[in-house]
Amino acid sequence: MVAANRFRKNREKCLAVASWAAAVFGVCAVAENRVGVAALPASLPRERLTGAAKLEIVHEFQTQMPVGVAVTSAGRRFISYPRWEDPLRFTLAELRNGREIPYPTSGAIQNGAKSGPRANMVSLQGILVDAKDRLWALDTGTINMKPIAPFVPKLICIDTKTNRVSRIYPLPAAVVPPGGYLNDLRIDLRKGNKGIVYITDSGKQPGLVMVDLASGRAWRRMTGHPSVQPEPGFVGFVEGSALFKRPRPGVATHLNIGSDGITLSPDGSRLYYTPLAGRRLYSVATDALASPDGTEEQVRVTLKDHGDKGTADGLGTDRKGRIYVTNWEQNAVLRRLPSGLFETVVHDDRLLWPDTLDIGRDNYLYIISNQLHRQGGYNEGRDRREKPYLLTRIKIDAGPVLLDR
């Protein structure tokens, strides 16, 4: 009885202190649960784990550093490898029986070929598979971020049924300037006559690029807008250290990578994007972007700032409207619910710089982790990467957004 009375008095004191704090600091009172512990307001955002699904290793990369991943309806898996600090034998491959096979036959780098870099694959970055099982690839046209020539950056379409390049869309300097860098892409086959591709340019003049698949016409929007620019003074922290560009001892500058991750809403009405050097998520209306004769102002008035989502390299959306975020600071993949709340899909020390992701029609989330932050350019010229790089996957409860007629 004495203990019960003491508990009751202590409980009353705690409630009195809580009431005093609410009166003094304007803190809203919260409801009690049955054991006398204050319950959080239902409206307060909180993070929760999504379930017991386990991260599986699909493939270990022992040589070339991967970036992009794309999976067909039949489960074929394609990988892109940009030409950054390492020499490469090929820039696109298919994973077959545990091996990385150059894909297609022109997937091997052929700078000496008679057709030249305008026709051959120079350095592929973002890749995706559309609703028709065609593989789309972005060729940055640059080797280790060096200046590019007009029409060398390009969008490539490959028919995965015939395993042949079906069309190349060369992009002029007015669309991809010399300091440009084509990063990632999304596609809506319902727009225009044959579809529109949306692309992030994360180069020296960040912006959004659109390509009309019927005419081949391409145009830019949002160039120089703060939402596509790297956040001024941005500092990311990964593996316990601040991340700066450190090409050699004594030199350190802030990351200057702008619009990078990109994804579409399930109905295709909004295009979401984020700078790599930044923590906010933005979107604009695709109707405004998809008009080649429209104006910058028509796009900018549709801009929405969706708030802080942590760091991210790649983005993706499932059919339930949840946006997946590869959080490279936390070795994790999060997802943003339509309500604005966040869930942790997976947090694993093996996700060393989760870069890009793809949601397969098998309801698996595929993730490339490539230790990007350990490259020499961020570590005074010392390469700190430890192979293998990884392709992993985790089971989720929804498929990809595939926009087709």
ABEGO torsion letter per residue (X at the ends): XAAAAAAAAAAAAAAAAAAAAAAAAGBBBBBBBAAGBBBBBAABBBBBBAEABBBBBABBBABBBBABBBBBAAGBBBBBBBBBABBBABABBBBBGGBBBBOBAAABBBAABAAEAAABBABBBBBBBBAAGBBBBBBAGBBGGBBBBBGABBBBBBBAAAGBBABBBBBBAAABBAABBBABBBBBAABEAAEBBBBBBABABBEBBBBBAAAGBBBBBGBGBAAABBBBGBBBBBGGBBBBBBABBGBBBBBABBBBBBBBBAAGABBBBBBABEABBBBBBAAAAABAABBAAAAAAABBBAEBAEBBABBBBBAAGBBBBBBAAAGBBBBBBAAGBBBBABBBAABBGBBBBBBBAAGBBBBBBAGAAABAAAAGGBBABBOBBBBBBBBBABBBBBBBX
